[in-house]
Amino acid sequence: MNDLIKMIKDRASIRLFTDEPVAEDMISELIDCALAAPNGGNAQPWHFVFCTDKAKLKELEDSQIAAIKASGNEKIIALQVARNWKILFNAPLVIWITTKEGKSAIDAGIAGESMVLAAQSMGLRSCFIGGASSAFHGPDQDKWKALFSIPEGYEVHCGLAIGHPDQENTPHALDYSKITRI
Ligand SMILES: Cc1cc2nc3c(=O)[nH]c(=O)nc-3n(C[C@H](O)[C@H](O)[C@H](O)COP(=O)(O)O)c2cc1C
Protein backbone atom coordinates (compact mmCIF):
# COMPACT_ATOMS: atom_id res chain seq x y z
CA MET A 1 0.00 0.00 0.00
CA ASN A 2 1.57 3.32 -1.01
CA ASP A 3 1.31 6.52 1.06
CA LEU A 4 -1.59 8.00 -0.90
CA ILE A 5 -3.69 4.84 -0.72
CA LYS A 6 -2.96 4.55 3.01
CA MET A 7 -4.03 8.17 3.49
CA ILE A 8 -7.30 7.59 1.61
CA LYS A 9 -8.05 4.49 3.70
CA ASP A 10 -7.06 6.19 6.99
CA ARG A 11 -9.27 9.25 6.42
CA ALA A 12 -12.19 9.84 8.75
CA SER A 13 -14.29 12.93 9.37
CA ILE A 14 -13.14 15.00 12.35
CA ARG A 15 -15.74 16.99 14.28
CA LEU A 16 -13.62 18.96 16.72
CA PHE A 17 -10.74 21.28 15.86
CA THR A 18 -8.21 23.17 17.99
CA ASP A 19 -8.02 26.98 17.95
CA GLU A 20 -4.82 26.86 15.87
CA PRO A 21 -5.39 28.66 12.57
CA VAL A 22 -4.62 27.02 9.23
CA ALA A 23 -1.33 28.53 8.01
CA GLU A 24 -1.46 30.73 4.91
CA ASP A 25 0.88 28.45 2.93
CA MET A 26 -1.45 25.54 3.64
CA ILE A 27 -4.46 27.56 2.49
CA SER A 28 -2.57 28.36 -0.73
CA GLU A 29 -1.98 24.65 -1.33
CA LEU A 30 -5.67 23.89 -0.70
CA ILE A 31 -6.64 26.59 -3.21
CA ASP A 32 -4.34 25.11 -5.85
CA CYS A 33 -5.59 21.57 -5.19
CA ALA A 34 -9.24 22.67 -5.56
CA LEU A 35 -8.51 24.46 -8.82
CA ALA A 36 -6.49 21.50 -10.15
CA ALA A 37 -9.45 19.09 -9.92
CA PRO A 38 -10.85 17.37 -13.00
CA ASN A 39 -14.09 18.88 -14.26
CA GLY A 40 -16.48 18.40 -17.17
CA GLY A 41 -15.18 20.00 -20.38
CA ASN A 42 -12.71 22.03 -18.29
CA ALA A 43 -15.60 24.47 -17.76
CA GLN A 44 -14.54 24.96 -14.13
CA PRO A 45 -18.12 25.81 -13.12
CA TRP A 46 -17.14 26.25 -9.48
CA HIS A 47 -16.34 28.98 -7.03
CA PHE A 48 -14.80 28.32 -3.60
CA VAL A 49 -15.17 30.76 -0.71
CA PHE A 50 -12.39 30.30 1.85
CA CYS A 51 -13.63 31.73 5.13
CA THR A 52 -11.38 32.20 8.18
CA ASP A 53 -13.61 34.89 9.69
CA LYS A 54 -14.66 33.31 12.97
CA ALA A 55 -17.31 35.95 13.68
CA LYS A 56 -19.11 35.19 10.41
CA LEU A 57 -18.91 31.45 11.04
CA LYS A 58 -20.22 31.84 14.59
CA GLU A 59 -23.16 33.93 13.33
CA LEU A 60 -24.15 31.16 10.92
CA GLU A 61 -23.68 28.41 13.49
CA ASP A 62 -25.68 30.27 16.17
CA SER A 63 -28.50 30.86 13.69
CA GLN A 64 -28.63 27.22 12.63
CA ILE A 65 -28.57 25.96 16.20
CA ALA A 66 -31.45 28.26 17.08
CA ALA A 67 -33.39 27.01 14.04
CA ILE A 68 -32.78 23.36 14.95
CA LYS A 69 -33.88 23.95 18.55
CA ALA A 70 -37.04 25.69 17.31
CA SER A 71 -37.80 22.95 14.75
CA GLY A 72 -38.85 20.35 17.31
CA ASN A 73 -37.35 17.71 15.01
CA GLU A 74 -36.31 15.10 17.58
CA LYS A 75 -34.03 13.18 15.26
CA ILE A 76 -32.01 16.24 14.28
CA ILE A 77 -31.99 17.54 17.85
CA ALA A 78 -30.64 14.18 19.11
CA LEU A 79 -27.90 14.32 16.47
CA GLN A 80 -26.94 17.81 17.58
CA VAL A 81 -26.89 16.80 21.25
CA ALA A 82 -24.47 14.01 20.29
CA ARG A 83 -22.35 16.63 18.53
CA ASN A 84 -22.40 19.04 21.51
CA TRP A 85 -24.45 21.51 19.44
CA LYS A 86 -21.52 22.07 17.12
CA ILE A 87 -22.22 22.45 13.44
CA LEU A 88 -18.90 23.88 12.26
CA PHE A 89 -16.89 22.13 14.99
CA ASN A 90 -14.73 25.17 15.87
CA ALA A 91 -13.07 24.88 12.45
CA PRO A 92 -10.71 27.80 11.77
CA LEU A 93 -11.32 27.40 8.03
CA VAL A 94 -14.62 26.67 6.29
CA ILE A 95 -14.72 26.43 2.52
CA TRP A 96 -18.07 26.98 0.81
CA ILE A 97 -18.17 24.81 -2.30
CA THR A 98 -20.37 26.29 -5.00
CA THR A 99 -21.09 25.89 -8.70
CA LYS A 100 -22.96 27.99 -11.20
CA GLU A 101 -26.71 27.40 -10.80
CA GLY A 102 -27.83 24.48 -12.92
CA LYS A 103 -24.33 23.04 -13.23
CA SER A 104 -23.42 19.62 -11.90
CA ALA A 105 -22.25 19.43 -8.31
CA ILE A 106 -19.99 16.51 -9.20
CA ASP A 107 -17.14 18.78 -10.29
CA ALA A 108 -17.32 20.62 -6.99
CA GLY A 109 -17.45 17.38 -5.02
CA ILE A 110 -14.32 16.09 -6.69
CA ALA A 111 -12.54 19.36 -5.88
CA GLY A 112 -13.76 18.98 -2.30
CA GLU A 113 -12.18 15.55 -1.94
CA SER A 114 -8.94 16.88 -3.44
CA MET A 115 -8.88 19.47 -0.64
CA VAL A 116 -9.72 16.82 1.98
CA LEU A 117 -6.76 14.68 0.95
CA ALA A 118 -4.41 17.64 0.52
CA ALA A 119 -5.39 18.83 4.01
CA GLN A 120 -4.75 15.40 5.47
CA SER A 121 -1.33 15.23 3.82
CA MET A 122 -0.40 18.47 5.65
CA GLY A 123 -1.51 17.16 9.06
CA LEU A 124 -4.89 18.85 8.94
CA ARG A 125 -8.24 17.07 9.19
CA SER A 126 -11.68 17.85 7.79
CA CYS A 127 -15.41 17.26 7.70
CA PHE A 128 -17.88 18.04 4.93
CA ILE A 129 -20.80 19.98 6.37
CA GLY A 130 -23.71 19.72 3.99
CA GLY A 131 -26.15 20.59 6.77
CA ALA A 132 -24.74 24.09 7.18
CA SER A 133 -25.31 24.88 3.53
CA SER A 134 -29.09 24.77 4.11
CA ALA A 135 -28.81 28.41 5.24
CA PHE A 136 -28.05 29.34 1.63
CA HIS A 137 -31.33 27.79 0.46
CA GLY A 138 -33.64 29.04 3.22
CA PRO A 139 -35.68 32.24 3.62
CA ASP A 140 -32.60 34.23 4.71
CA GLN A 141 -30.45 33.02 1.85
CA ASP A 142 -29.73 36.54 0.54
CA LYS A 143 -28.33 37.56 3.93
CA TRP A 144 -26.04 34.51 4.18
CA LYS A 145 -24.91 34.75 0.55
CA ALA A 146 -23.98 38.40 1.12
CA LEU A 147 -22.23 37.67 4.43
CA PHE A 148 -20.06 34.99 2.82
CA SER A 149 -19.55 36.73 -0.54
CA ILE A 150 -21.18 33.95 -2.55
CA PRO A 151 -21.07 35.15 -6.18
CA GLU A 152 -24.36 35.99 -7.87
CA GLY A 153 -25.80 33.00 -9.72
CA TYR A 154 -23.84 30.38 -7.78
CA GLU A 155 -25.36 27.63 -5.65
CA VAL A 156 -23.77 26.49 -2.39
CA HIS A 157 -23.61 22.69 -2.33
CA CYS A 158 -21.61 22.00 0.78
CA GLY A 159 -19.24 23.41 3.36
CA LEU A 160 -15.89 21.85 4.18
CA ALA A 161 -14.55 22.38 7.69
CA ILE A 162 -10.76 22.13 7.97
CA GLY A 163 -8.35 22.55 10.86
CA HIS A 164 -6.02 20.88 13.28
CA PRO A 165 -7.76 17.92 14.92
CA ASP A 166 -8.76 17.97 18.58
CA GLN A 167 -10.11 14.41 18.51
CA GLU A 168 -9.46 11.10 16.81
CA ASN A 169 -11.81 9.08 14.65
CA THR A 170 -11.55 5.75 12.93
CA PRO A 171 -12.34 5.15 9.26
CA HIS A 172 -15.77 3.69 8.53
CA ALA A 173 -16.02 0.00 7.61
CA LEU A 174 -15.76 -0.82 3.91
CA ASP A 175 -19.02 -2.31 2.60
CA TYR A 176 -18.06 -4.54 -0.30
CA SER A 177 -21.75 -5.28 -1.05
CA LYS A 178 -21.67 -1.86 -2.76
CA ILE A 179 -19.33 -3.24 -5.40
CA THR A 180 -20.22 -5.31 -8.45
CA ARG A 181 -17.56 -6.84 -10.61
CA ILE A 182 -18.55 -8.21 -14.01
C1 LIG B 1 -21.91 15.72 1.03
C2 LIG B 1 -21.61 15.45 2.49
C3 LIG B 1 -22.28 16.18 3.47
C4 LIG B 1 -21.98 15.96 4.81
N1 LIG B 1 -22.58 16.75 5.76
C5 LIG B 1 -22.25 16.59 7.06
C6 LIG B 1 -22.79 17.47 8.05
O1 LIG B 1 -23.58 18.36 7.75
N2 LIG B 1 -22.41 17.29 9.33
C7 LIG B 1 -21.51 16.32 9.69
O2 LIG B 1 -21.18 16.23 10.86
N3 LIG B 1 -20.97 15.46 8.77
C8 LIG B 1 -21.32 15.59 7.47
N4 LIG B 1 -20.75 14.78 6.52
C9 LIG B 1 -19.79 13.75 6.92
C10 LIG B 1 -20.43 12.36 6.88
O3 LIG B 1 -21.30 12.24 7.98
C11 LIG B 1 -19.31 11.31 6.91
O4 LIG B 1 -18.50 11.44 5.77
C12 LIG B 1 -19.88 9.90 6.96
O5 LIG B 1 -20.57 9.67 8.17
C13 LIG B 1 -18.77 8.84 6.82
O6 LIG B 1 -17.85 9.00 7.89
P1 LIG B 1 -16.32 9.31 7.59
O7 LIG B 1 -16.22 10.59 6.81
O8 LIG B 1 -15.69 9.46 8.95
O9 LIG B 1 -15.76 8.17 6.83
C14 LIG B 1 -21.03 14.97 5.19
C15 LIG B 1 -20.37 14.26 4.19
C16 LIG B 1 -20.64 14.50 2.86
C17 LIG B 1 -19.86 13.74 1.81
The ligand as an SDF file (V2000), in Angstrom:
LIG
                    3D

 31 33  0  0  0  0  0  0  0  0999 V2000
  -21.9130   15.7160    1.0290 C   0  0  0  0  0  0  0  0  0  0  0  0
  -21.6150   15.4470    2.4910 C   0  0  0  0  0  0  0  0  0  0  0  0
  -22.2780   16.1770    3.4710 C   0  0  0  0  0  0  0  0  0  0  0  0
  -21.9830   15.9640    4.8140 C   0  0  0  0  0  0  0  0  0  0  0  0
  -22.5850   16.7480    5.7570 N   0  0  0  0  0  0  0  0  0  0  0  0
  -22.2520   16.5930    7.0560 C   0  0  0  0  0  0  0  0  0  0  0  0
  -22.7900   17.4690    8.0460 C   0  0  0  0  0  0  0  0  0  0  0  0
  -23.5760   18.3650    7.7530 O   0  0  0  0  0  0  0  0  0  0  0  0
  -22.4060   17.2850    9.3290 N   0  0  0  0  0  0  0  0  0  0  0  0
  -21.5120   16.3170    9.6860 C   0  0  0  0  0  0  0  0  0  0  0  0
  -21.1850   16.2290   10.8590 O   0  0  0  0  0  0  0  0  0  0  0  0
  -20.9680   15.4640    8.7710 N   0  0  0  0  0  0  0  0  0  0  0  0
  -21.3180   15.5940    7.4690 C   0  0  0  0  0  0  0  0  0  0  0  0
  -20.7460   14.7830    6.5210 N   0  0  0  0  0  0  0  0  0  0  0  0
  -19.7940   13.7500    6.9230 C   0  0  0  0  0  0  0  0  0  0  0  0
  -20.4300   12.3610    6.8810 C   0  0  0  0  0  0  0  0  0  0  0  0
  -21.3040   12.2430    7.9760 O   0  0  0  0  0  0  0  0  0  0  0  0
  -19.3140   11.3080    6.9110 C   0  0  0  0  0  0  0  0  0  0  0  0
  -18.5020   11.4420    5.7710 O   0  0  0  0  0  0  0  0  0  0  0  0
  -19.8810    9.8990    6.9590 C   0  0  0  0  0  0  0  0  0  0  0  0
  -20.5650    9.6720    8.1710 O   0  0  0  0  0  0  0  0  0  0  0  0
  -18.7720    8.8450    6.8200 C   0  0  0  0  0  0  0  0  0  0  0  0
  -17.8530    9.0040    7.8920 O   0  0  0  0  0  0  0  0  0  0  0  0
  -16.3150    9.3120    7.5930 P   0  0  0  0  0  0  0  0  0  0  0  0
  -16.2210   10.5900    6.8060 O   0  0  0  0  0  0  0  0  0  0  0  0
  -15.6860    9.4600    8.9530 O   0  0  0  0  0  0  0  0  0  0  0  0
  -15.7640    8.1660    6.8280 O   0  0  0  0  0  0  0  0  0  0  0  0
  -21.0320   14.9690    5.1930 C   0  0  0  0  0  0  0  0  0  0  0  0
  -20.3670   14.2550    4.1860 C   0  0  0  0  0  0  0  0  0  0  0  0
  -20.6420   14.5020    2.8630 C   0  0  0  0  0  0  0  0  0  0  0  0
  -19.8650   13.7410    1.8050 C   0  0  0  0  0  0  0  0  0  0  0  0
  1  2  1  0
  2  3  1  0
  2 30  2  0
  3  4  2  0
  4  5  1  0
  4 28  1  0
  5  6  2  0
  6  7  1  0
  6 13  1  0
  7  8  2  0
  7  9  1  0
  9 10  1  0
 10 11  2  0
 10 12  1  0
 12 13  2  0
 13 14  1  0
 14 15  1  0
 14 28  1  0
 15 16  1  0
 16 17  1  0
 16 18  1  0
 18 19  1  0
 18 20  1  0
 20 21  1  0
 20 22  1  0
 22 23  1  0
 23 24  1  0
 24 25  2  0
 24 26  1  0
 24 27  1  0
 28 29  2  0
 29 30  1  0
 30 31  1  0
M  END
$$$$
